């Protein structure tokens, strides 16, 4: 038999345990949100690192595209991003024109990290074009990553020497659809044509103020300048 003092002690211990569990859960939630890169939660140092990772990966994709065009004689419309990690990119059967194939570009597809974006995948599209003095009016082949944390968007532009007006990413028109590239170039929006800070920028990050998503910040990089 337990006396009242013993029962009281056990009851107090149970309450303490429940409080500890609740506090641990709350702490885990906060840490998870911080790790996901919510606005205001990414330090400048981390934002610089993440910005560099995004820029470098896009650059590696561009080099791979250029290499298979030169070495494997692949045309613009033959470029393929088909890989086990993505769906909707089937474009012919020539593995030498596949960016993510050992016979082609030799790269592995790396999904975007939840540390810096809410997007679940990178989009490769031929539906939009970049406004630049050296190009034509044809749509370009683009690397697009949406839903980036604003801190990272700022650091992307800092690394690329693009001015962030008033300490915020430049505002411009968003991409017109994210149709996956399967060898067909469409005729969507012209990006970077509404903000002087993005003029002639073949790679950059901007705010799409027309978007209703929580993080309307978009990174783009031209893979084929048409």
Residue pairs with C-beta under 8 A, 6 or more apart in sequence:
2 10
33 41
34 41
34 42
35 114
35 115
36 114
36 115
36 118
37 50
37 114
37 115
37 116
37 117
37 149
37 151
37 152
38 149
39 149
39 150
39 151
39 215
40 151
42 50
42 116
42 149
42 151
42 152
44 151
44 155
46 115
47 149
47 151
47 152
47 154
47 155
48 155
48 158
48 159
50 113
50 115
50 116
50 149
50 152
50 155
51 152
51 155
51 156
51 158
51 159
52 159
53 113
53 116
54 116
54 145
54 148
54 152
54 156
54 219
55 156
55 159
55 160
55 203
55 221
57 110
58 143
58 203
58 219
58 221
58 223
59 221
60 107
61 99
61 105
61 107
61 124
61 143
61 221
61 223
62 143
62 221
62 222
62 223
64 99
64 104
64 105
64 106
64 107
65 79
65 99
65 105
65 141
65 223
65 224
67 105
68 74
68 79
68 96
68 97
68 98
68 99
68 104
68 105
69 75
69 76
69 79
72 96
72 97
72 104
74 94
74 96
74 97
74 104
76 141
76 185
76 224
76 226
77 183
77 184
77 185
78 91
78 92
78 94
78 97
78 183
79 91
79 97
79 99
79 141
79 181
79 183
79 223
79 224
80 89
80 90
80 91
80 92
80 94
80 97
80 98
80 99
80 104
80 182
80 183
81 89
81 91
81 98
81 99
81 100
81 109
81 124
81 180
81 181
82 89
82 90
82 91
82 98
82 100
82 101
83 89
83 98
83 99
83 100
83 101
83 109
84 109
85 100
85 109
85 111
86 109
86 121
88 180
88 182
89 124
89 180
89 181
89 182
90 182
91 97
91 181
91 182
91 183
92 183
95 101
95 103
95 104
96 103
96 104
97 104
98 104
98 105
99 105
99 107
100 107
100 108
100 109
109 122
111 120
111 121
111 122
112 119
112 120
112 121
112 122
112 145
116 148
116 149
116 152
117 145
117 146
117 147
117 148
117 149
117 152
117 215
118 147
118 213
118 214
118 215
119 145
119 146
119 147
119 148
122 143
122 144
122 145
123 143
123 144
123 145
123 146
123 178
123 180
124 141
124 142
124 143
124 144
124 180
124 181
124 223
125 141
125 142
125 144
125 175
125 177
125 178
125 179
125 180
125 181
126 139
126 140
126 141
126 142
126 179
126 181
126 184
126 185
126 186
127 139
127 175
127 176
127 177
127 178
127 179
127 185
127 186
127 187
127 188
128 139
128 140
128 142
128 175
128 176
128 186
128 188
128 189
128 190
128 191
129 135
129 137
129 138
129 139
129 140
129 188
129 189
129 190
129 191
129 226
130 140
130 142
130 190
130 191
130 192
130 201
130 202
130 220
130 222
130 225
131 190
131 191
131 192
131 193
131 199
131 200
132 192
132 199
132 200
132 201
132 202
132 225
133 200
134 200
134 225
135 225
135 226
136 226
138 185
138 226
139 185
139 186
139 187
139 188
139 226
140 222
140 223
140 224
140 225
140 226
141 181
141 185
141 222
141 223
141 224
141 226
142 175
142 220
142 221
142 222
142 223
143 219
143 220
143 221
143 222
143 223
144 175
144 178
144 218
144 219
144 220
145 218
145 219
145 220
146 175
146 178
146 213
146 217
146 218
146 219
147 213
147 214
147 215
147 216
147 217
148 156
148 205
148 215
148 217
148 218
148 219
149 215
149 217
150 168
150 169
150 207
150 215
150 217
152 205
152 217
153 169
153 205
153 206
153 207
153 217
153 219
154 164
154 167
154 168
154 169
154 205
156 162
156 204
156 205
156 219
157 163
157 164
157 169
157 170
157 197
157 204
157 205
158 164
160 201
160 203
160 204
162 170
162 197
162 198
162 201
162 204
162 205
163 170
163 197
164 170
164 197
165 195
165 197
168 207
169 205
169 206
169 207
169 217
170 195
170 197
170 198
170 204
170 206
170 207
171 194
171 195
171 206
171 207
171 208
171 209
172 191
172 192
172 193
172 194
172 195
172 198
172 206
172 207
172 208
173 189
173 190
173 191
173 193
173 194
173 208
173 210
174 189
174 208
174 210
174 211
174 216
174 218
175 188
175 189
175 191
175 208
175 218
175 220
176 188
176 189
177 186
177 188
179 186
179 188
185 226
191 198
191 206
191 220
192 198
192 199
192 201
192 204
192 206
192 220
195 206
198 204
198 206
202 221
202 222
202 225
203 220
203 221
203 222
204 219
204 220
205 217
205 218
205 219
205 220
206 217
206 218
206 220
207 216
207 217
207 218
208 216
208 217
208 218
209 216
210 216
